[in-house]
Every structure is written in structure tokens, then in C-alpha cells.
Amino acid sequence: MAHNTELGRHGEELAVGHLERRGMVVLDRNWRCRLGEIDIVARDGVDTVFVEVKTRTSAAFGHPFESITARKLTRLRRLAIAWCEQTDAPVGRIRIDAVSVLAPPEAPALIEHLEGVS
């Protein structure tokens, strides 16, 4: 479990760097409520972007994006609404993105970003 937690944190750090290099501003990380957790909330122009990050060391058991199911997307939409209801920040348009991080132990990470997955 500790390995997976550490891997997940590492992937989220890489995802934050990727988003910031693209000009996005991170507003919140690991935001939790009774419905679950949002990995990253960011601003992209007028859009408020809710980002799901999936990190793996390899694609041996499938690409990280494959673990984002319809059920997971429904939960992310509910979490986005909950975050918007609990913030004073201007929301603008809402978008849900996914970031995949393939981080092999002895090689550079590969980051993929899909905008508007839901």
C-alpha cells in the first residue's frame, strides 16, 4: 500500500508540473468530502478544471486511462459540483480532465493529458 500511495503522490506531482507548464493555475489538491476525493482542481482561463490523475509504473495491466470508468466519471461530476458549492472562488465553465502518468522506475515518466473527458 505504501508503494502505491508514494507512486500516486509522485504521479500527482508530475501532473501538477505538467498542468502549470501549460499555464494552468492549481487551486486545490486532494480535496475531500463525503463523496470522495478530487486529485487536482485548476483554473485554465475561465474554466475550472477537475483533474483525475492515474499513475502506473507500466502499462502491463492496461493503460492508466482504462481505469477511468463511466461510474468514476459520474462520481467526478458529483465531486465537481460539491467543490463548486463549497468554494467562494469564481467557477466559470467546468471541465473534467484526465492525466495519465507512466512512471517506470528507471526511465523518464510519460505524461498524457486528455481534456474534457466528461
Rosetta silent file (secondary structure, phi, psi, omega in degrees, C-alpha in Angstrom):
SEQUENCE: MAHNTELGRHGEELAVGHLERRGMVVLDRNWRCRLGEIDIVARDGVDTVFVEVKTRTSAAFGHPFESITARKLTRLRRLAIAWCEQTDAPVGRIRIDAVSVLAPPEAPALIEHLEGVS
SCORE:     score description
SCORE:     0.000 S_00000001
   1 L     0.000  -43.183 -179.322    0.000    0.000    0.000 S_00000001
   2 H   -59.406  -39.093  178.456    2.783    2.441    0.880 S_00000001
   3 H   -61.619  -45.678 -179.668    4.316    1.904   -2.574 S_00000001
   4 H   -64.217  -40.175  178.559    1.003    2.707   -4.291 S_00000001
   5 H   -63.650  -45.463  178.936    0.483    5.805   -2.132 S_00000001
   6 H   -63.492  -42.621  178.589    4.015    7.005   -2.871 S_00000001
   7 H   -62.435  -43.136  179.076    3.580    6.282   -6.585 S_00000001
   8 H   -62.181  -43.506  177.923    0.279    8.169   -6.608 S_00000001
   9 H   -62.311  -43.527  178.892    1.825   11.208   -4.904 S_00000001
  10 H   -60.509  -45.236  178.815    4.725   11.164   -7.350 S_00000001
  11 H   -61.599  -40.620  178.853    2.293   11.000  -10.284 S_00000001
  12 H   -66.315  -37.819  176.213    0.266   13.900   -8.917 S_00000001
  13 H   -61.462  -44.711  178.474    3.428   15.990   -8.521 S_00000001
  14 H   -64.183  -39.269  179.101    4.341   15.288  -12.139 S_00000001
  15 H   -64.731  -42.505  178.028    0.778   16.097  -13.231 S_00000001
  16 H   -59.690  -46.163  177.726    0.834   19.430  -11.360 S_00000001
  17 H   -58.500  -42.771  178.751    4.099   20.354  -13.083 S_00000001
  18 H   -61.212  -48.267 -178.778    2.601   19.425  -16.447 S_00000001
  19 H   -63.070  -42.748  179.973   -0.536   21.499  -15.845 S_00000001
  20 H   -65.775  -37.389  176.276    1.445   24.506  -14.636 S_00000001
  21 H   -63.495  -27.969  177.606    3.741   24.346  -17.681 S_00000001
  22 L   -83.018    1.242  177.090    0.574   24.535  -19.793 S_00000001
  23 L    92.537    6.490  178.255   -0.354   27.760  -17.986 S_00000001
  24 L   -81.501  151.317  178.901   -2.952   26.318  -15.647 S_00000001
  25 E  -111.317  122.110 -179.597   -3.153   27.526  -12.039 S_00000001
  26 E   -77.008  125.235 -179.997   -3.651   24.862   -9.375 S_00000001
  27 E   -98.619  -32.734 -174.100   -6.394   25.889   -6.941 S_00000001
  28 E  -156.836  150.625  176.395   -6.696   22.768   -4.810 S_00000001
  29 E  -135.920  141.310  177.629   -5.131   19.334   -4.377 S_00000001
  30 E    50.511   44.934  178.632   -6.529   16.175   -2.824 S_00000001
  31 E   -73.529  130.671 -176.467   -9.799   17.899   -1.944 S_00000001
  32 E  -123.654  148.560  168.477  -12.062   15.568    0.014 S_00000001
  33 E  -148.318 -173.994 -176.517  -15.685   15.412    1.019 S_00000001
  34 L   -64.255  -19.517 -179.295  -18.060   12.597    1.921 S_00000001
  35 L   -82.426  -20.235 -177.743  -18.399   11.702   -1.795 S_00000001
  36 E   144.592 -149.992 -174.266  -14.696   11.099   -2.337 S_00000001
  37 E  -134.526  141.984  171.539  -11.617   12.959   -3.472 S_00000001
  38 E  -105.850  127.561 -177.565  -10.614   15.199   -6.355 S_00000001
  39 E   -65.007  -53.305 -176.464   -6.915   14.895   -7.195 S_00000001
  40 E  -141.773  136.987  169.285   -6.406   18.391   -8.632 S_00000001
  41 E  -117.060  128.732 -176.482   -8.608   21.441   -9.178 S_00000001
  42 E  -138.159  163.687  175.571   -7.108   24.006  -11.535 S_00000001
  43 E  -109.632  130.516  176.509   -8.002   27.126  -13.474 S_00000001
  44 E  -127.134   91.617 -172.775   -7.469   27.151  -17.235 S_00000001
  45 L    67.171 -120.741  178.031   -8.501   30.607  -18.419 S_00000001
  46 L   -92.059   -5.814 -178.286  -12.162   30.883  -17.393 S_00000001
  47 E   -84.128  138.810  166.847  -12.541   27.119  -16.952 S_00000001
  48 E   -97.374  122.740 -171.845  -12.418   25.379  -13.597 S_00000001
  49 E  -113.864  126.971  177.082  -10.824   22.017  -14.320 S_00000001
  50 E  -103.385  119.251 -169.953  -11.204   18.926  -12.162 S_00000001
  51 E  -113.706  125.072  172.950   -8.335   16.564  -12.898 S_00000001
  52 E   -96.851  125.585 -179.190   -8.218   12.838  -12.251 S_00000001
  53 E  -109.824  129.149  176.498   -4.637   11.549  -12.165 S_00000001
  54 E  -122.760  124.039 -176.063   -3.850    7.886  -12.784 S_00000001
  55 E  -121.123  135.967  176.405   -0.283    6.700  -12.278 S_00000001
  56 E  -139.016  158.468  174.599    1.279    3.360  -13.135 S_00000001
  57 L   -86.200  -19.657  177.071    4.835    2.077  -13.411 S_00000001
  58 L  -158.589  171.870  177.050    3.953    0.279  -16.658 S_00000001
  59 L   -99.767   19.471 -177.678    1.040   -0.495  -18.930 S_00000001
  60 L   -57.707  -33.256  179.731    1.369   -4.242  -18.280 S_00000001
  61 L  -108.270   24.370  179.304   -2.082   -4.332  -16.689 S_00000001
  62 L   109.414  155.883  178.799   -3.602   -1.760  -19.037 S_00000001
  63 L   -67.771  144.857  179.980   -3.182    1.921  -19.753 S_00000001
  64 H   -53.779  -35.622  179.613   -3.899    4.192  -16.778 S_00000001
  65 H   -62.885  -24.598 -178.712   -6.825    5.803  -18.615 S_00000001
  66 H   -64.831  -19.208 -179.709   -8.546    2.418  -18.773 S_00000001
  67 H   -85.024   -1.489  177.774   -9.241    2.632  -15.037 S_00000001
  68 L   -94.371   96.541 -175.321  -11.437    5.717  -15.501 S_00000001
  69 L   -90.057  171.794  175.905  -14.843    4.114  -15.875 S_00000001
  70 H   -59.980  -38.863  178.315  -18.274    5.638  -16.503 S_00000001
  71 H   -62.876  -42.400  178.598  -19.006    5.168  -12.804 S_00000001
  72 H   -63.583  -41.024  179.149  -15.819    7.048  -11.885 S_00000001
  73 H   -65.195  -37.615  176.420  -16.759    9.913  -14.243 S_00000001
  74 H   -62.559  -43.573  178.195  -20.206   10.154  -12.645 S_00000001
  75 H   -64.481  -39.681  178.448  -18.571   10.418   -9.225 S_00000001
  76 H   -63.126  -38.628  176.968  -16.147   13.070  -10.518 S_00000001
  77 H   -63.007  -42.333  178.078  -19.071   15.163  -11.812 S_00000001
  78 H   -64.894  -40.447  177.853  -20.734   14.958   -8.378 S_00000001
  79 H   -64.597  -39.312  178.281  -17.461   15.883   -6.680 S_00000001
  80 H   -61.392  -43.118  178.013  -17.036   18.865   -9.028 S_00000001
  81 H   -62.670  -43.873  179.887  -20.497   20.129   -8.076 S_00000001
  82 H   -61.858  -43.232  178.880  -19.705   19.673   -4.378 S_00000001
  83 H   -61.397  -44.911 -179.543  -16.425   21.592   -4.731 S_00000001
  84 H   -61.449  -38.681  179.733  -18.198   24.439   -6.556 S_00000001
  85 H   -68.623  -24.939 -174.847  -20.852   24.623   -3.831 S_00000001
  86 L  -102.722    6.495 -178.643  -18.195   24.848   -1.117 S_00000001
  87 L  -115.457  154.257  173.766  -15.913   27.468   -2.661 S_00000001
  88 L   -96.638   -6.518 -178.113  -16.053   31.221   -2.883 S_00000001
  89 L   -69.253  145.009  173.670  -13.846   31.213   -5.985 S_00000001
  90 L   -63.189  137.169 -172.974  -15.435   32.159   -9.316 S_00000001
  91 L   -96.969  -41.668 -175.796  -16.139   28.930  -11.169 S_00000001
  92 L    65.249 -143.377  176.364  -16.761   29.855  -14.825 S_00000001
  93 E   -82.522  152.160 -179.745  -17.121   26.809  -17.033 S_00000001
  94 E  -108.419  137.573  177.855  -16.476   23.359  -15.604 S_00000001
  95 E  -139.300  144.560  174.424  -14.305   20.758  -17.304 S_00000001
  96 E  -114.231  122.822  179.163  -13.125   17.316  -16.240 S_00000001
  97 E  -115.077  164.190  174.367   -9.705   16.234  -17.492 S_00000001
  98 E  -129.746  138.425  175.327   -7.632   13.107  -17.007 S_00000001
  99 E  -121.891  127.896  176.604   -3.868   12.882  -16.714 S_00000001
 100 E  -104.913  133.283  176.753   -2.063    9.585  -17.168 S_00000001
 101 E  -124.525  115.760  171.329    1.426    9.159  -15.760 S_00000001
 102 E  -101.111  111.778 -173.776    3.501    6.137  -16.744 S_00000001
 103 L  -122.259   79.460  177.095    6.487    6.298  -14.395 S_00000001
 104 L   -64.224  148.878 -175.189    8.829    3.336  -14.850 S_00000001
 105 L   -56.950  -37.623 -173.299   11.405    3.057  -12.045 S_00000001
 106 L  -118.220   30.811 -179.292   14.491    3.630  -14.212 S_00000001
 107 L  -149.142  160.795  177.683   13.170    5.813  -17.031 S_00000001
 108 L   -63.817  149.610  179.508   11.598    9.237  -17.543 S_00000001
 109 L   -75.164  149.979  174.201    7.852    9.453  -16.953 S_00000001
 110 E  -110.881  122.798 -177.967    5.415    9.722  -19.837 S_00000001
 111 E  -114.132  130.103  175.479    2.540   12.134  -19.190 S_00000001
 112 E  -123.267  141.718 -176.373   -0.645   12.236  -21.261 S_00000001
 113 E  -129.727  120.692  175.306   -3.423   14.768  -20.738 S_00000001
 114 E  -108.653  123.055  178.922   -6.971   14.372  -22.040 S_00000001
 115 L   -91.209  143.095  173.445   -9.172   17.443  -21.831 S_00000001
 116 L    61.687   50.167 -178.337  -12.912   17.221  -21.368 S_00000001
 117 L   -75.063  -12.899 -179.283  -13.261   13.511  -20.698 S_00000001
 118 L  -138.323    0.000    0.000  -16.756   14.007  -19.293 S_00000001
